[in-house]
Amino acid sequence: ATTFLVNRQNEMKAKFEEWTKKFNTDKKKMQNQLDDLTEDRDSVKIELDALRARVEDYKQEEKHRLDLERKKKEALAVRREEERKMFTAASKIRFYWNVFWRKEGSKSKGKK
């Protein structure tokens, strides 16, 4: 009976060593796969961050462009208003200038 138990114990030791060896190789393999997946995930995160930054840049650029367009429209409106005022002022000056010269012209004709 003791020989049987010793043989059985040796068999179990051998199986245990075999299982331990298999477990360690599988563990290494799984760890390598996990590391590969982690690297892939990190590289995808970096790409995603770069894309998000690019989108943010595009949004800022679009906002800046719209702001410039708005300022340009406002400046154009101010310019048109100033041109209208200047034209009105020039018309009044021309009118009063003509009135003045008509009066002067009639005075000088009357003295002759």
Secondary structure as UniProt FT lines:
FT   HELIX           2..111
//
